[in-house]
C-alpha cells in the first residue's frame, strides 16, 4: 500500500500545474456548496424566526375546558404515537388558532386553570400563556385609536413575545392601572412612559391608565394596535369574569406544530386544530422550493467537479502510460496500478475540499461584513456549520474517488509490452 501512495504522490508532484488547477477547481466548487448551504440555512432560519419566533405556535380557545380526561390521555399515549413530537398528558374542549390571525370568538374559555396546569406539564411546550382579549379605543386629545386589549400574566407572555427585550422605554410592570403600548401608537399619540391615557371599551365604559412601558415587537400592525394589561384587570374590564379568551403556546419543535395539533385533536373531545404551518403554507412552500433549488445547484456543482477529476485523471493515465507499463513489467499487479489513480482521486478530492471549506468560511464572513456596511448589522445572520462543511468534505472526497474508478480501470487494462513498445 505504501508503494501505491508514493507513486500517486509522485505523479501529482510531477504535474504540479495540472494538480494545482484541479485542486483550485474542487476548492471553488466546494466553497460554492458551503456558502450556498450556509446562506440558504441562515435565510430560512431568519424567515422562520421573523414569522413565528416571537409569537404563539398554537392558540387554544373555545367554550369550555372542563372535559379534561387525564386518565385516558397520558404521555405514554403521545410517545407511542409515531406522529407525535411531544408527550402531552391532558385534554379539554378547545379550539386552536394561529398567531397573527386572531378572530373574534363569541365564546370564552371556561375552567381554563386545569387546562393550563396540564399544558404546563407537557415537556414539548416551552411557553404557556393565558390571554383575555377584546377590542377598544385609546382616547387622547380628542382623538381615538382602535386597539386590541390583551390581558396577560407578564412573565408568561414574556416567554412568548420577548417583551422585556422588546421594551424601548419603561418596564413590564402591569400592576394597578399600568399598561404596555406599542411604539407606533405611542409615537402617533405622542405618548411616553408615565403619561395617562383613557381606554374606552365597546360597551362604552372608560378607564384611565398609565403607560408603564413602550415596546417594539417588530411588526407595524402589532405596534399600532396591541395593548398589554394585567390579566385580572383585563378580565374585569372586558366582562369575562373568571374566563379567558385563549391560551397561547410555544413549542420546542415548531415544525411539528401540525403533528402535535393533530394529536391534540384526536385526544381532546370537540377540539378544532389550526397551526402556524397551515396559516403560512405559502411561506413553507417557498422554503421547500428554496431548499430544493439549493440541493439541485449543489448536485450539479458536485457533478462538474467529479467530471473534471475524471477527465484529468484520464489524461494522466495516457501521460503516465509508459511509467505504468514499466511498473507492470517489473511485476506490479494490475490492482496496484489501479489503486495509484484511486489514491490520486482521494488526495485531490480531500485536499480540494478542505481548501474549499476554508474558502467557503471566508466568503461567509465577507458576506456578513459586506451586508453590515450600510446598517451596522448583517442583512440576516449566518452561522458557519463545521458539521455541514465536514459532510461536504466527505462527499467531495468520495465523489473524487468514484470519478477515479474509470481511469483506474483503464490503467489496469494497459498491456505493458504494447505500452513500452509504443
Phi and psi in degrees as a GROMACS rama.xvg file:
@    title "Ramachandran Plot"
@    xaxis  label "Phi"
@    yaxis  label "Psi"
@TYPE xy
-63.0994  -31.7709  UNK-2
-63.5832  -47.4638  UNK-3
-62.3005  -39.4482  UNK-4
-60.9953  -45.6065  UNK-5
-62.8888  -43.1875  UNK-6
-65.9016  -42.0916  UNK-7
-60.9474  -45.2932  UNK-8
-65.1675  -37.0169  UNK-9
-65.1668  -42.8633  UNK-10
-61.4628  -39.0179  UNK-11
-67.4496  -38.6501  UNK-12
-68.9463  -35.3558  UNK-13
-66.6376  -33.8208  UNK-14
-104.187  60.0964  UNK-15
-57.1239  -45.4838  UNK-16
-62.7547  -45.3866  UNK-17
-62.6581  -43.2578  UNK-18
-63.1293  -42.0346  UNK-19
-63.6238  -42.1233  UNK-20
-66.5823  -41.1576  UNK-21
-69.5926  -36.6058  UNK-22
-62.8898  -41.0291  UNK-23
-65.2191  -40.6231  UNK-24
-62.8784  -44.1544  UNK-25
-63.3416  -43.8168  UNK-26
-60.1189  -43.6323  UNK-27
-64.5361  -43.5922  UNK-28
-61.4379  -45.8639  UNK-29
-67.0507  -39.2491  UNK-30
-59.9656  -40.7902  UNK-31
-62.2257  -43.4538  UNK-32
-63.0313  -46.7316  UNK-33
-63.8629  -46.8856  UNK-34
-66.502  -42.5398  UNK-35
-64.0072  -43.3538  UNK-36
-62.782  -42.655  UNK-37
-64.9687  -40.8542  UNK-38
-64.4115  -48.639  UNK-39
-64.5255  -42.9315  UNK-40
-62.4953  -44.4685  UNK-41
-64.4029  -40.6241  UNK-42
-65.2538  -43.6359  UNK-43
-65.5282  -42.1949  UNK-44
-62.0366  -40.0498  UNK-45
-68.1223  -40.2403  UNK-46
-64.6906  -43.7591  UNK-47
-64.8506  -43.5385  UNK-48
-64.329  -38.5642  UNK-49
-66.0938  -37.0783  UNK-50
-77.0514  -49.7922  UNK-51
-132.044  7.44284  UNK-52
-62.921  -37.4908  UNK-53
-122.833  48.5317  UNK-54
-152.105  163.347  UNK-55
-65.2425  147.265  UNK-56
-93.2941  -30.5498  UNK-57
-139.192  146.877  UNK-58
-131.58  119.153  UNK-59
-92.08  125.687  UNK-60
-146.288  163.454  UNK-61
162.391  -164.26  UNK-62
-97.2652  -25.3972  UNK-63
-159.947  139.417  UNK-64
-119.894  29.4549  UNK-65
-89.3339  -14.8983  UNK-66
-90.5337  46.6243  UNK-67
-73.5306  140.019  UNK-68
-129.887  67.2584  UNK-69
-62.295  -26.8567  UNK-70
-65.393  -34.5858  UNK-71
-98.7874  -0.0233217  UNK-72
-129.991  92.5305  UNK-73
-119.371  167.371  UNK-74
-64.5216  -26.5866  UNK-75
-66.7721  -32.2529  UNK-76
-61.6629  -43.346  UNK-77
-67.2652  -42.7845  UNK-78
-69.4785  -26.3089  UNK-79
-78.4342  -16.2993  UNK-80
-85.245  124.388  UNK-81
-70.1146  -18.8412  UNK-82
-93.097  -7.60279  UNK-83
-93.3951  126.384  UNK-84
-83.7744  -15.5224  UNK-85
-128.149  -168.079  UNK-86
-135.398  65.3639  UNK-87
-67.0046  150.319  UNK-88
-131.278  47.4141  UNK-89
-159.787  173.283  UNK-90
-154.678  173.319  UNK-91
167.161  168.779  UNK-92
-94.4381  116.166  UNK-93
-157.579  167.079  UNK-94
-124.969  135.477  UNK-95
-105.441  127.059  UNK-96
-121.848  168.851  UNK-97
-104.272  157.728  UNK-98
-63.9502  144.104  UNK-99
84.0224  -4.87469  UNK-100
-130.388  46.0187  UNK-101
-66.7872  133.721  UNK-102
-119.716  154.889  UNK-103
-75.0468  129.028  UNK-104
-108.372  135.016  UNK-105
-73.6499  -31.9226  UNK-106
-97.6311  151.136  UNK-107
-109.608  162.881  UNK-108
-87.4503  113.322  UNK-109
-96.6134  160.945  UNK-110
50.2438  42.7664  UNK-111
-83.2677  -14.3331  UNK-112
-63.0159  -41.0984  UNK-113
-65.5284  -40.2185  UNK-114
-63.4764  -41.1794  UNK-115
-58.6582  -45.4066  UNK-116
-61.9431  -40.0907  UNK-117
-70.6271  -38.7612  UNK-118
-65.2476  -34.733  UNK-119
-62.9117  -24.9852  UNK-120
-83.4575  -10.725  UNK-121
-76.9523  113.661  UNK-122
-66.961  -19.6501  UNK-123
-81.6936  -8.32012  UNK-124
-101.539  134.557  UNK-125
-101.752  -17.8758  UNK-126
-153.362  137.741  UNK-127
-136.011  120.822  UNK-128
-136.321  122.077  UNK-129
-78.3406  146.51  UNK-130
-137.367  131.669  UNK-131
-107.727  116.426  UNK-132
-125.106  142.665  UNK-133
-163.85  172.16  UNK-134
-96.403  157.695  UNK-135
-168.199  -170.01  UNK-136
-135.806  140.766  UNK-137
-95.0195  128.252  UNK-138
-112.149  132.503  UNK-139
-162.007  129.827  UNK-140
53.716  39.5689  UNK-141
79.1371  2.38052  UNK-142
-108.482  156.619  UNK-143
-127.857  136.737  UNK-144
-127.394  122.588  UNK-145
-67.2096  138.27  UNK-146
-138.473  163.591  UNK-147
-110.026  115.791  UNK-148
-85.2335  125.511  UNK-149
-126.604  106.914  UNK-150
-83.6356  127.69  UNK-151
-140.797  164.669  UNK-152
-91.9502  114.543  UNK-153
-50.7606  -46.0094  UNK-154
-65.1247  -40.614  UNK-155
-68.7638  -42.0481  UNK-156
-65.1767  -35.5797  UNK-157
-62.8412  -32.6417  UNK-158
-64.6311  -23.9155  UNK-159
-97.1341  -50.4374  UNK-160
-95.5586  -3.45611  UNK-161
52.0135  49.0533  UNK-162
-62.1356  -38.3972  UNK-163
-60.0271  -44.0221  UNK-164
-71.4177  -26.1643  UNK-165
-84.4315  -9.02902  UNK-166
-66.4285  129.425  UNK-167
-95.5733  -24.0316  UNK-168
-159.561  151.828  UNK-169
82.1072  -158.984  UNK-170
-130.931  176.349  UNK-171
-89.1226  4.50263  UNK-172
-60.7974  123.412  UNK-173
-118.922  11.2383  UNK-174
-65.6844  153.201  UNK-175
66.1645  -125.213  UNK-176
-106.932  29.7135  UNK-177
-82.7808  151.237  UNK-178
-147.053  156.066  UNK-179
-104.669  138.098  UNK-180
-127.769  147.581  UNK-181
-70.9591  152.113  UNK-182
-64.8706  -35.8886  UNK-183
-66.596  -42.6702  UNK-184
-67.6327  -41.573  UNK-185
-61.4088  -39.4701  UNK-186
-68.1914  -42.7101  UNK-187
-68.7013  -37.4021  UNK-188
-88.8011  0.112392  UNK-189
56.7065  53.0863  UNK-190
-113.374  146.838  UNK-191
-130.809  173.263  UNK-192
-61.9854  138.392  UNK-193
95.5595  -15.9554  UNK-194
-72.8066  154.156  UNK-195
-99.6064  138.396  UNK-196
-132.543  158.749  UNK-197
-107.818  130.108  UNK-198
-106.219  123.218  UNK-199
-109.276  131.116  UNK-200
-101.281  161.184  UNK-201
-54.485  -30.9498  UNK-202
-72.782  -7.72496  UNK-203
102.698  -9.54952  UNK-204
-70.5145  146.796  UNK-205
-129.596  146.428  UNK-206
-150.45  146.514  UNK-207
-91.412  139.806  UNK-208
-133.621  158.544  UNK-209
-110.656  132.898  UNK-210
-76.0904  109.585  UNK-211
-94.9249  -20.1818  UNK-212
-158.18  151.075  UNK-213
-123.834  126.065  UNK-214
-117.287  161.62  UNK-215
-132.228  105.045  UNK-216
-89.4674  6.21174  UNK-217
80.6147  8.68512  UNK-218
-130.143  125.399  UNK-219
-60.7536  -43.2759  UNK-220
-65.2288  -40.6893  UNK-221
-69.3485  -40.5819  UNK-222
-66.9049  -20.5834  UNK-223
-89.7183  -25.6947  UNK-224
-121.668  -24.1228  UNK-225
-83.8567  134.658  UNK-226
-123.828  133.32  UNK-227
-104.534  127.655  UNK-228
-123.108  168.049  UNK-229
-63.9543  142.53  UNK-230
-58.6747  -50.7116  UNK-231
-61.2653  -40.5318  UNK-232
-63.5926  -42.9818  UNK-233
-65.8589  -38.2818  UNK-234
-59.5076  -42.7114  UNK-235
-69.6542  -42.7991  UNK-236
-64.1038  -38.2836  UNK-237
-87.8144  -1.3077  UNK-238
69.4888  31.4609  UNK-239
-89.0264  -10.2353  UNK-240
66.6386  -125.942  UNK-241
-93.109  1.19933  UNK-242
-84.8095  166.362  UNK-243
-129.598  174.461  UNK-244
-89.7196  -38.2844  UNK-245
-166.273  165.75  UNK-246
-120.171  121.806  UNK-247
-95.7616  142.363  UNK-248
-135.305  138.185  UNK-249
-115.959  151.396  UNK-250
-130.697  163.044  UNK-251
-65.2816  -52.7606  UNK-252
-100.474  95.356  UNK-253
-66.6486  -24.4283  UNK-254
-77.5885  -7.03139  UNK-255
-98.827  12.7921  UNK-256
-60.4404  -40.1245  UNK-257
-67.5202  -38.0672  UNK-258
-68.077  -45.6938  UNK-259
-66.0744  -38.3669  UNK-260
-61.855  -42.7252  UNK-261
-63.7887  -35.8226  UNK-262
-65.051  -43.7567  UNK-263
-60.9505  -40.986  UNK-264
-63.8607  -36.2974  UNK-265
-70.2413  -35.6865  UNK-266
-90.8137  -24.7337  UNK-267
-105.844  128.319  UNK-268
-68.8784  136.092  UNK-269
70.8058  20.9013  UNK-270
-93.9995  143.067  UNK-271
-117.893  132.224  UNK-272
-121.323  121.555  UNK-273
-118.761  156.419  UNK-274
-143.824  167.628  UNK-275
-62.5187  -27.4102  UNK-276
-68.0065  -40.3672  UNK-277
-65.8103  -36.8711  UNK-278
-78.4311  -13.6576  UNK-279
-122.882  40.5987  UNK-280
-60.0454  -37.992  UNK-281
-63.8753  -41.0685  UNK-282
-62.8748  -45.5373  UNK-283
-64.7154  -38.7122  UNK-284
-62.9984  -40.3612  UNK-285
-64.0028  -40.7799  UNK-286
-65.4318  -40.0663  UNK-287
-65.1423  -41.9543  UNK-288
-64.2816  -37.2911  UNK-289
-63.0705  -45.4201  UNK-290
-64.1251  -41.9676  UNK-291
-62.9293  -42.9865  UNK-292
-65.7289  -36.8653  UNK-293
-63.1128  -45.9811  UNK-294
-62.3393  -41.8362  UNK-295
-61.1309  -46.0135  UNK-296
-61.2067  -43.8936  UNK-297
-66.6683  -35.5643  UNK-298
-63.65  -43.6286  UNK-299
-69.754  -34.7743  UNK-300
-62.1775  -44.2242  UNK-301
-64.4042  -38.4576  UNK-302
-63.6068  -41.5049  UNK-303
-63.5604  -41.547  UNK-304
-62.594  -43.9222  UNK-305
-62.153  -45.6025  UNK-306
-65.3596  -36.4763  UNK-307
-63.0429  -44.09  UNK-308
-64.9383  -43.0812  UNK-309
-60.4828  -43.4073  UNK-310
-67.5709  -39.3849  UNK-311
-64.668  -44.4043  UNK-312
-69.5572  -32.0926  UNK-313
-63.5264  -41.3943  UNK-314
-65.9664  -37.0978  UNK-315
-62.8406  -37.3363  UNK-316
-60.96  -42.3603  UNK-317
-65.622  -43.3605  UNK-318
-65.4263  -36.1849  UNK-319
-101.307  14.5589  UNK-320
-61.0032  -37.7206  UNK-321
-65.885  -44.6345  UNK-322
-62.144  -40.4598  UNK-323
-65.235  -40.636  UNK-324
-62.0338  -42.2175  UNK-325
-63.1871  -44.0118  UNK-326
-60.4449  -42.6693  UNK-327
-69.4251  -34.6006  UNK-328
-66.8851  -26.9506  UNK-329
-85.2022  3.62183  UNK-330
108.707  4.17388  UNK-331
-70.7732  124.869  UNK-332
-63.9996  155  UNK-333
-60.7835  -34.6304  UNK-334
-62.4986  -39.2072  UNK-335
-66.083  -39.8036  UNK-336
-62.2012  -37.3305  UNK-337
-67.1698  -41.941  UNK-338
-65.3709  -24.9152  UNK-339
-57.5976  -44.0977  UNK-340
-79.4681  -28.4685  UNK-341
-65.2394  -40.9413  UNK-342
-65.2003  -37.7504  UNK-343
-61.0592  -44.5324  UNK-344
-60.9516  -41.7876  UNK-345
-65.1604  -43.2617  UNK-346
-62.4229  -46.1285  UNK-347
-63.5159  -45.3587  UNK-348
-64.8238  -46.5557  UNK-349
-68.2584  -46.0319  UNK-350
-63.9561  -44.3812  UNK-351
-66.7518  -36.5255  UNK-352
-68.3404  -41.2879  UNK-353
-61.4555  -46.1879  UNK-354
-61.3876  -39.4344  UNK-355
-67.5491  -35.7965  UNK-356
-63.4445  -43.8346  UNK-357
-63.2194  -40.5232  UNK-358
-65.4894  -38.233  UNK-359
-62.5791  -39.2192  UNK-360
-63.2459  -43.1357  UNK-361
-62.9984  -42.9212  UNK-362
-62.9726  -40.1273  UNK-363
-60.9243  -46.1105  UNK-364
-66.0442  -37.0209  UNK-365
-65.6751  -38.5203  UNK-366
-62.0343  -45.5586  UNK-367
-61.609  -43.4936  UNK-368
-64.5624  -43.9824  UNK-369
-65.8688  -41.7814  UNK-370
-76.7598  -11.5382  UNK-371
-93.3168  -3.0888  UNK-372
-65.3933  -38.73  UNK-373
-77.7894  -42.495  UNK-374
-110.802  -9.83117  UNK-375
88.8983  -4.29606  UNK-376
-139.86  148.496  UNK-377
-59.8719  158.868  UNK-378
-56.8448  -44.444  UNK-379
-156.768  152.466  UNK-380
-69.3649  139.806  UNK-381
-123.533  136.485  UNK-382
-121.912  115.873  UNK-383
-67.8848  125.61  UNK-384
-103.202  105.372  UNK-385
-59.1241  -34.7462  UNK-386
-63.5239  -42.2388  UNK-387
-65.3296  -42.3193  UNK-388
-62.5974  -40.3325  UNK-389
-63.9801  -38.3963  UNK-390
-63.8442  -39.8526  UNK-391
-63.7418  -39.9155  UNK-392
-61.0453  -45.0421  UNK-393
-63.0152  -46.3724  UNK-394
-63.0632  -43.8096  UNK-395
-64.205  -38.6039  UNK-396
-65.8083  -45.3115  UNK-397
-62.6645  -41.5363  UNK-398
-62.947  -36.3481  UNK-399
-67.4228  -40.0915  UNK-400
-65.055  -42.7699  UNK-401
-62.9521  -39.9404  UNK-402
-65.9024  -20.6661  UNK-403
-86.8386  -5.45843  UNK-404
-63.2216  -45.3516  UNK-405
-64.0429  -49.6372  UNK-406
-59.5871  -35.3563  UNK-407
-64.4584  -43.2135  UNK-408
-65.0457  -36.4552  UNK-409
-64.3336  -40.0133  UNK-410
-67.2647  -33.2173  UNK-411
-68.3087  -27.594  UNK-412
-87.6527  -2.25374  UNK-413
-63.5681  134.717  UNK-414
-90.2509  112.401  UNK-415
-58.1509  -36.5337  UNK-416
-66.3171  -46.5264  UNK-417
-65.4164  -38.5817  UNK-418
-64.9127  -45.2776  UNK-419
-66.3792  -39.6953  UNK-420
-64.7979  -40.03  UNK-421
